[in-house]
Amino acid sequence: MGVVAGALAAIRRKFDRLLIYFCLFAIFYGARLWIQSGLFGLSVEGHEFYLRLRGGIDYVIPVPAVLFFEASGFMNRAGRWAGYLLAVVGSLLGLTTFALGWHRWFSQVNSAVVIIAIAAVIAQFLRPSGGDRDFAVIRNGLLVFAAGALADNVAGVFFRRVKIEPYCFVVLLASLGYVTARRAFERDEKLGEIQKELEVARRIQLSILPAEFPRSEHFRVAARYVPMTSVAGDFYDFIVADEKSAGLLIADVSGHGVPAALIASMVKLAATSQREKASDPSGVLSGMNAALCGNTQNQFVTAAYVHLDSEARELRYSAAGHPPMLLLRNGEIQEVAENGLMLAAFDFATYSNAAHKLEPGDRLLLYTDGIVEAASASGEFFGQQALGSLLQKTANADPKAAADRIIAEVQRWAASQDDDLTVLVCDFVGNA
């Protein structure tokens, strides 16, 4: 039964404490029965290691049992302290026996501690089950085993040992196995439901991201979004997407997972409400900040917004605590930065615009901090300089290929993905 429980834990590829402790408890007890059997004893009779193993294994068996009951949540404070005492004393006696050999008084000390610990555990399991089926099953199995263990340990102190405990152990093992299996399947069922809900949430979140930038004579835009988990806090949007202009927004919500994704949805609504100010990046960010302040449960948002005007050949840029935009022009990298305070943190925050001329062939890169803060196995960040060099290397690739290359290089660099990855690549081609 212990091997089956261990195999099940390995197949599920997750650390299930109940399964692991049940596995160890069953295997230790089964090993004890095997080691103390007459056939095994005859094959290694008189061997010093056998004598130490035979004596020491008695003391370590309670350790996984204590851990199992602690993980099950059924033990109160008194029961936990009694269990910890039993585990510590048993571990010390087991190690000492393995190292120095068996002594009779070790067994007497262990018997006394087992009697006290079992009495404390029984006392707390005598309370009404309150309709808890698992509690009732474990209590019944434990009471049967405790009766056998007490009988054996009392006999071990005053008389010769009797052997009714192993039969009682079968009942306890069956009760523990039932509860362990039922809880494992119940957790898997709940996990499956959560995974389904996360998949729905992922599809919903992807639906709020815009489709591809429409065909334009002046702009070529590509976006890539790789969340760390099913749902994430990165966000991008095309606030303006017409023949004459483009308005590109990128945002990063602090934190990860469902909370960040919910706030990203709020960022989407806040950004949509500012479309009439699309040509004024500072006005867009100010309006978003006003909409988000007090509504994000102390989580903040960094954002950057750039408005591109093909007729005026000008870009206007503003940001809120976000990494600077990179501009590739004639093979050279320029940082475009005009940062105010992060969104949703301060209702008094103000923002300003930085204006730059646009030239045909310019390539703009907006990104979230997961790109530059991706860490290698040695802890070194990918960094701003490497990102700029990569932008130069992909100058001749179209925006889609360049965005794919950037994401791939960052993923190759990082030991693991610890943040969401989002990039927006935009080319100004002038008049096609």
N, C-alpha and C positions, 0 to 999 in steps of 0.2 A: 504493500500500500504506500509505503514511503517512496519507493522508486517511481510508482505511477504518479504520485503527487509531484515529485521533482520533474518528471518528464512533462507533465502538464504545464508546470510553471515555465519550463524551457521552451515548449512549443508556443506558449502565449507571448513569449519575449517581453515580459514585464515583471518587475519585482513585486510579486504578490506576497505580502508578509505572512498571511495566514497559510498559504500553500507551502511556503518555504519552511516555516516553523513546524507545521504538521509533518512535512517530509522528514525533517531532522529528528523530530520526536519519535516517529514511527521507525525510522532506520536505526536510531540509537537503541531503542528498546528491542527491536528484532535482533540487532547485533549482540545485545546483552544475552538474550535467550540462546543464541547460537554459541557464543563464547562459553556460556555456563553449561552447555549441553555435555553429556557424558562422552559422546563420540568425539567432539572437538577436544575435550580434555585429555582423552586417551592418546590422541595424535601428537600433542605437545606437552605431555605430562612432565612436570618438573622444570619446564623452561621458565626462566626468571621473567622474561617479558610477558609470558602468558599470565603469570601470577599477578603482575602489576596491571595488566589490561583487564583481567577478570575483576580485580578489586576496584580499579579506578573508574570503569565505565558506569558503575552504579551511581557515582556521585554526579556525573555530568548529564545524565538523562533528564533531570528536572529542568535544566537550563532552557532548552527549546520549548518545554511545556509552559514555563513562566512567560516566555516571550509570546507564545501563542495566546495565552489568556489576556496578556496586556494589550496585544494588538486587536483582540476581539472586542475590547471596550467594556467588558463585563466586570472588571475588577475596580473596586473602590480604593480609596487611599490606603486603608489598613491592609487590604488584600495585596496591593502593589508592593508595600513595604515588606510584607511577609514573603512575597514571591521574590523580591530582589535579594532579601537575606538568604533565602534558599539557593538562589542562583549563584551568589557570590561565594557562599560557603561550599557549595557543591563544586564550583570551578576550582577553588583553592585546594580542596581535598583531592579532586581528580588529578590536578597537575602535580601535587605533592606525591600522590601514590604512583603516578607514572614515572616520576623522577627518582624517588627514594625507596619505593616498595610499599606493600600493604602493612598496615598496623591495625590491631583490633580496635584501638580507641578511635581511629578515624571513622570506623563503621558506627560506633556508639554515638559519636558527635553527630554524624550525618543522620542517624535514626532519630535523635532528639530534635534536630532542626526540621526534619521532614514532618514529624508529628505536629510540631508547632505550626508550620506553614500550612499543612493540610487542614488543620483545625481552623485556622484563620480563613482559608479559602472556603471551606464548608460553611462557616458561619455566615459569610456574605451571600453564598448561593442558596441559603435556606429562606431568603426573602421571597415573597410572591413574584411570579414571573411577569405579572402585569400584561398578560397576553402576548409576550415575546416568545415566539416558538423556538427560536434559536437558544435563548436562555434556558428554557425548560428542557430542551434536548440535552444540552451540555450539562446542566445541573444533574439530571438523572444519571447520565453516564459517569459524571464525576463522583457522585455519591457512591455508586457501585464500586468504582476504582478506589476511592478513598477508604472504603471499608476494608477492601483487600489489602491496600498498602499499609493502613494502620495496623491491621492484624499482623502482617509480616514484620513491620518495624518494631511493634511492641514485643513480638516474639524474639526479634533480633537482640533486644536489650536484655530480656530476662530469661529466654529459653533458646532452644535451637530454632533455626529459621523454618518457617512453613512456606508452602508454594501455592497460595491461592491467588496472589496478586496477578500473575500472567493471565489467568482466566478472566479476572475482572477487567484487565487492560483491554481485552477484546471488545468489551462493551463500551469503554471510554473511547477507543479508537474509532468505533463505528459512529458514535455520536459526534466526535470531532470531525470525522470525514464527511458526515452528512452536512454539518454546518459550513465547513470549508467549501465543499462543492456548491452548495446552494448560494453562498455569498459570491463565489467566483462567477457563477453563471449570471447572478443578478447584476453584478458589476459590469459584466460584459454586455448584458442587455441594455443597461443604462448608458454605457459607453457608446454602443451602437446608435442609440437614440440621439445622443449628443453629437455624434459624427454626422448623422443625417441633418440635424439642425444647423451644424456648422457648414455643411455643404450648401444648404439653402441660403444661409447667410452669405457664403462666398459668391454664389450666383447673383444674389441681390446686390452685393457690393460691386461686382464687376459690371452690373447693369447701370450703375450710376456713373461709371467712367465713360467718357465719350468714345464714339466710334472713331475710325480713322479721320484725320483732318481732310476735309473735302479737297478735291483737285483745284489747284489755284495756279494762275500764271506767275505769281510772285513768290509764293512760299511752298516749301516742301517740309512737312513736319512728321516726325515719327516719335512714338511714345512706347516705353517698355516699363512694365510694372511686375515685380516679382515679390510677393508678400513672404514674410518669414514664416507665418502660420496660415491657416485657412483664410482668415480675415486679418486685415491689417489697418494701420493708421496713415499710410501714405495715400495721397490723392493728387490727381491732376485734372485740369479741365481746359477746354477751349472756350473762353468767354466770348471771344469774337472769332469768326471764321468765315470771312467773305473774300471777294476778289481784291479788295483794296487794303485790308488790314487783317491783323491776327492778334488775338489777346490770349497769352498762354499763362496759366496759373499752375503752380505746383505747391503742395503743402505737406507737412509732416506733423502728425499728432503725437504727442509724447506718450510713451507706453506702447503696448502691443495687444494683439488679440481683440476680443469682442468689444471692450470699452473703447479702445482707440478707433475701431471700425464704426461704432455708433457716432462718435464725435466727427469722424470723417464724413458721415452722411450729413451732419449738421453743417460742416464746412461747405459741402455741395450746395445746400439751401442758401447759406449766407452768400456764397459767391454768385449764385443765380440771381439773387435779389439786387445785385450791384451792376447788372448788365448795362444800365443806362449811363453808368460812369465809366464804361469800359476803356475809354481813351485816357483816363486819368488814373494810373496805377495807385497813387497815394490815396485817392478818394475811394477806390475799390477796397483797399486794405483797411482804411478807417471805418468804412461801412461794415465790413466783415467783423472787425473787432467789436464794434458796438452790438452787433447781433449775437456774438458768441460770449461776451463777458457775462459771467454769472450763470452760465448754462452748461459748463463743461466739467463740473465736479473737480475743480482745481487742476485739471489737465490743461496744458497749453498747446498752442499750434504755432509752428514756424511756417512761413509762406513767402513766396516770391511771385511777382506778376510783372510781365513785360508786354507792352503794347507796341506793335510794329505797324508803321504807316508807310505803305509803298509809294504813295504819291509824294509825301513830304520827305521820303527817304530818311526817316527818323525812328529811333526806338526810345521809348520812355519806360523806365524800370524803377520799381520800388520793392522793398522786402521787409519782412518782419522776423528778425532773428534767424534768417536763413543763410546757408552758404552762398557765396557770391556766384553770379552767373559768369560763365566763361564765353568769351567772344574770340573766335578764330578768324583772323583776317590776314590774308597774304602770308599764311604760314606761321604767323605770330599769335601768341595767346595773350589776351587782355582780360583782367578781372573787372567785372562790372558790379559794383556794390553800392547800395544806398539803404542801409539797414536802420529800421526802427525797432521798437520793442516787440516781442512776440505777441501773437494774437491771444485773446481770451484771458490774459493775465492782468492787464491794467486798463481801466476804462479811460484814463487820461492820455493814453499813448497817441502820438502823432506820427505821421509819415510824410516823406518828401520824395520827389522824383529826381532821377538822374536821366538826362537826355543825351543821346549820342547819335551821330549820323550813321545811316545804314548805307553800305556799299554792296553792289552785286557780288556774290560769292561769299558773303559773310555767313558764318555758321555759329549759331548760339546753342549753348548747352545749359539746361536747367536740370538739377538733380537734388536728391535728398541726402542727408548726412550718412545714411547707410552705405553709400558709395565710397566716400573718402575715409570712413571710419571702419571699413572692413579690415579685420585683423588677421595676419598670417599666424602660423603655428608658433612663431617666436614672439607674437604680440605686436608686431610692427604694422602700423596702419597703412592702407593703400595710399592715401594722401593726395593732396591737391596737385602736387607736382607730377605724380604719375598719371593722374587723370588728364592734366593738360598735355602731357606727352602723348598719351593715347589718343586724345582728340586730334593732335597733329598727324599722327600715323594714319588715322582713318579719314583724312581730309578728302581723299579722292573717292571714298565710298559714298553711296547714297545714304540719306539719313537713317533708313531702316537698317541697313547693314552696319552703319556706325553704332547705332544704339545696341544692336545685338552683340557687336564686338565688345563694347564697353561692359555690358552685363556679364558676358562670358569671361572677360579678363578679371573682373572683380571676383566672380565666383571661383575662378581658378586660384586667385591669390588667397582668398579667405580659407582659414581652417574649417570654419563653419559659418553658416549664415545667421548672424545674431541681430539683424535688423532688416527692415524692408528695403528693397532696392527699386528706385524709380528714376528714370531719365527721360528728358524731352530734348530732342535734337531738332533744330529748325534751321533751314537754309533760306536765305534771301537771294533769289535768283534774278531779281530785277524784272525786266520785261522779257517774257519767254519768246 
